[in-house]
Amino acid sequence: MRIPCPFCGLRDGVEFSYQGDANRTRPDPVSVDQTVWNDHVFNRVNTRGVHREFWLHNHGCRAHLVVERNTVTHEIVSVALARQFVLERKP
């Protein structure tokens, strides 16, 4: 798999590390509800098809990215900086 980094260009997938599902919303950080946190940490939906994920370019520019990828074919649909994605999601 090759991922187009906005800063470094097209790079091999081994330079990146998966950081999690970008579609999920984290629980309130001050929440002490163990059930909510257990659900967030341990329960996952195994999406088939196009899916948004957080990736870190750890062997390159160290940028956090949101990669939209087809989980069946591994085709990269889009890549954006994570900070732009997170700012757009804030209410």
Backbone as CSV, one residue per row, in Angstrom:
resi,resn,N_x,N_y,N_z,CA_x,CA_y,CA_z,C_x,C_y,C_z
1,MET,0.859,-1.171,0.000,0.000,0.000,0.000,0.904,1.232,0.000
2,ARG,0.555,2.220,-0.799,1.311,3.472,-0.867,0.372,4.608,-0.492
3,ILE,0.853,5.470,0.404,0.035,6.559,0.932,0.646,7.887,0.501
4,PRO,-0.149,8.774,-0.125,0.379,10.086,-0.525,0.384,11.063,0.655
5,CYS,1.555,11.298,1.215,1.690,12.249,2.323,1.640,13.670,1.751
6,PRO,0.889,14.582,2.373,0.821,15.964,1.871,2.178,16.674,1.865
7,PHE,3.103,16.238,2.713,4.405,16.893,2.799,5.506,16.141,2.060
8,CYS,5.467,14.807,2.093,6.566,13.988,1.567,6.274,13.339,0.221
9,GLY,5.029,13.419,-0.242,4.663,12.773,-1.494,4.272,11.313,-1.275
10,LEU,4.230,10.561,-2.352,3.805,9.160,-2.313,4.861,8.320,-1.602
11,ARG,4.458,7.649,-0.513,5.395,6.883,0.313,4.839,5.476,0.552
12,ASP,5.743,4.550,0.845,5.346,3.185,1.125,4.610,3.107,2.461
13,GLY,3.643,2.218,2.553,2.829,2.084,3.755,3.598,1.725,5.011
14,VAL,4.783,1.108,4.888,5.562,0.735,6.072,6.093,1.954,6.823
15,GLU,6.077,3.134,6.195,6.516,4.353,6.862,5.456,4.903,7.814
16,PHE,4.251,4.366,7.762,3.119,4.884,8.527,2.682,3.881,9.582
17,SER,2.038,4.372,10.621,1.421,3.468,11.590,-0.037,3.869,11.783
18,TYR,-0.876,2.848,11.849,-2.317,3.022,12.028,-2.579,3.564,13.427
19,GLN,-3.434,4.582,13.529,-3.710,5.223,14.812,-5.161,5.086,15.258
20,GLY,-6.009,4.484,14.444,-7.382,4.251,14.873,-8.426,4.752,13.893
21,ASP,-9.657,4.461,14.234,-10.833,4.802,13.441,-11.114,6.305,13.558
22,ALA,-11.186,6.995,12.440,-11.437,8.444,12.446,-12.924,8.773,12.463
23,ASN,-13.778,7.777,12.411,-15.220,8.026,12.433,-15.783,8.020,13.846
24,ARG,-15.041,7.506,14.789,-15.524,7.377,16.166,-15.309,8.674,16.934
25,THR,-16.211,8.942,17.847,-16.088,10.096,18.726,-15.661,9.598,20.106
26,ARG,-14.596,10.191,20.625,-14.127,9.791,21.960,-15.125,10.220,23.020
27,PRO,-15.249,9.426,24.069,-16.095,9.851,25.197,-15.486,11.101,25.858
28,ASP,-16.281,11.770,26.635,-15.816,12.938,27.381,-14.618,12.522,28.242
29,PRO,-13.464,13.206,28.119,-12.266,12.807,28.875,-12.450,12.792,30.388
30,VAL,-13.376,13.576,30.918,-13.590,13.589,32.369,-14.592,12.530,32.816
31,SER,-15.167,11.804,31.866,-16.145,10.764,32.197,-15.468,9.623,32.966
32,VAL,-16.136,9.148,33.989,-15.643,7.999,34.754,-16.528,6.776,34.530
33,ASP,-17.405,6.857,33.530,-18.300,5.736,33.213,-17.487,4.621,32.552
34,GLN,-17.192,3.576,33.306,-16.349,2.487,32.829,-16.958,1.772,31.626
35,THR,-18.267,1.651,31.578,-18.938,0.987,30.463,-18.716,1.751,29.163
36,VAL,-18.827,3.062,29.221,-18.621,3.894,28.025,-17.183,3.758,27.533
37,TRP,-16.219,3.839,28.454,-14.807,3.736,28.055,-14.465,2.336,27.562
38,ASN,-14.995,1.304,28.199,-14.753,-0.062,27.719,-15.286,-0.243,26.303
39,ASP,-16.473,0.278,26.055,-17.058,0.194,24.714,-16.177,0.914,23.694
40,HIS,-15.686,2.090,24.046,-14.848,2.868,23.128,-13.521,2.165,22.830
41,VAL,-12.908,1.591,23.836,-11.593,0.981,23.678,-11.661,-0.396,23.021
42,PHE,-12.641,-1.213,23.391,-12.613,-2.609,22.981,-13.580,-3.005,21.869
43,ASN,-14.651,-2.283,21.649,-15.638,-2.662,20.636,-15.411,-1.896,19.347
44,ARG,-15.282,-2.617,18.264,-15.022,-2.026,16.962,-16.013,-2.547,15.929
45,VAL,-16.294,-1.704,14.945,-17.079,-2.124,13.792,-16.079,-2.439,12.683
46,ASN,-16.166,-3.629,12.128,-15.257,-4.029,11.062,-15.873,-3.618,9.722
47,THR,-15.566,-2.409,9.299,-16.158,-1.835,8.099,-15.598,-2.484,6.837
48,ARG,-16.478,-2.791,5.910,-16.072,-3.306,4.606,-16.367,-2.211,3.593
49,GLY,-15.330,-1.750,2.903,-15.492,-0.677,1.935,-14.713,0.554,2.369
50,VAL,-15.154,1.718,1.945,-14.439,2.967,2.217,-14.600,3.345,3.685
51,HIS,-13.462,3.674,4.312,-13.425,3.918,5.749,-12.375,4.994,6.054
52,ARG,-12.665,5.881,7.032,-11.704,6.921,7.445,-10.889,6.443,8.632
53,GLU,-9.553,6.626,8.540,-8.648,6.163,9.586,-7.595,7.228,9.885
54,PHE,-7.146,7.266,11.139,-6.014,8.110,11.506,-4.732,7.320,11.268
55,TRP,-3.745,7.960,10.638,-2.427,7.366,10.408,-1.370,8.379,10.816
56,LEU,-0.219,7.893,11.262,0.922,8.728,11.609,2.061,8.403,10.663
57,HIS,2.649,9.441,10.052,3.809,9.231,9.178,5.053,9.202,10.072
58,ASN,5.214,8.091,10.802,6.251,8.025,11.824,7.662,7.880,11.271
59,HIS,7.846,7.418,10.048,9.183,7.325,9.449,9.359,8.387,8.371
60,GLY,8.730,9.531,8.587,8.815,10.644,7.638,8.665,11.949,8.388
61,CYS,7.684,12.715,8.012,7.492,14.058,8.559,6.769,14.073,9.910
62,ARG,6.306,12.920,10.393,5.610,12.769,11.676,4.230,13.418,11.685
63,ALA,3.676,13.689,10.516,2.344,14.288,10.429,1.276,13.252,10.747
64,HIS,0.230,13.703,11.432,-0.953,12.879,11.657,-1.909,13.126,10.502
65,LEU,-2.393,12.055,9.905,-3.221,12.153,8.702,-4.550,11.435,8.899
66,VAL,-5.533,11.859,8.124,-6.778,11.109,7.992,-6.761,10.518,6.586
67,VAL,-6.735,9.204,6.531,-6.676,8.494,5.257,-8.030,7.836,5.038
68,GLU,-8.635,8.138,3.904,-9.876,7.469,3.522,-9.466,6.342,2.585
69,ARG,-9.735,5.101,3.020,-9.203,3.931,2.338,-10.279,2.865,2.190
70,ASN,-10.231,2.171,1.066,-11.117,1.033,0.858,-10.491,-0.161,1.574
71,THR,-11.180,-0.702,2.566,-10.620,-1.784,3.369,-10.557,-3.117,2.623
72,VAL,-11.217,-3.204,1.488,-11.191,-4.435,0.698,-10.020,-4.415,-0.281
73,THR,-9.863,-3.307,-0.997,-8.837,-3.212,-2.042,-7.586,-2.454,-1.589
74,HIS,-7.657,-1.777,-0.455,-6.589,-0.913,0.077,-6.327,0.315,-0.805
75,GLU,-7.247,0.609,-1.693,-7.127,1.814,-2.521,-7.303,3.042,-1.615
76,ILE,-6.396,4.016,-1.771,-6.479,5.256,-1.009,-7.391,6.213,-1.775
77,VAL,-8.465,6.656,-1.127,-9.432,7.555,-1.756,-9.022,9.001,-1.541
78,SER,-8.606,9.347,-0.307,-8.167,10.713,-0.016,-7.279,10.714,1.224
79,VAL,-6.471,11.783,1.332,-5.603,11.980,2.490,-5.683,13.441,2.876
80,ALA,-5.831,13.709,4.176,-5.877,15.083,4.674,-5.119,15.149,5.993
81,LEU,-4.681,16.331,6.355,-4.054,16.507,7.655,-5.097,16.313,8.742
82,ALA,-4.760,15.607,9.784,-5.713,15.296,10.853,-6.195,16.558,11.551
83,ARG,-5.332,17.548,11.716,-5.756,18.761,12.429,-6.871,19.477,11.678
84,GLN,-6.848,19.453,10.352,-7.930,20.065,9.573,-9.214,19.267,9.761
85,PHE,-9.113,17.949,9.741,-10.265,17.072,9.902,-10.894,17.260,11.278
86,VAL,-10.083,17.302,12.318,-10.584,17.453,13.688,-11.238,18.810,13.879
87,LEU,-10.649,19.867,13.339,-11.234,21.198,13.472,-12.579,21.289,12.765
88,GLU,-12.721,20.613,11.633,-13.992,20.639,10.898,-15.091,19.892,11.647
89,ARG,-14.733,18.906,12.467,-15.716,18.100,13.204,-16.202,18.776,14.472
90,LYS,-15.481,19.779,14.972,-15.876,20.432,16.222,-17.156,21.224,16.017
91,PRO,-18.067,21.170,17.021,-19.348,21.882,16.890,-19.180,23.380,17.042
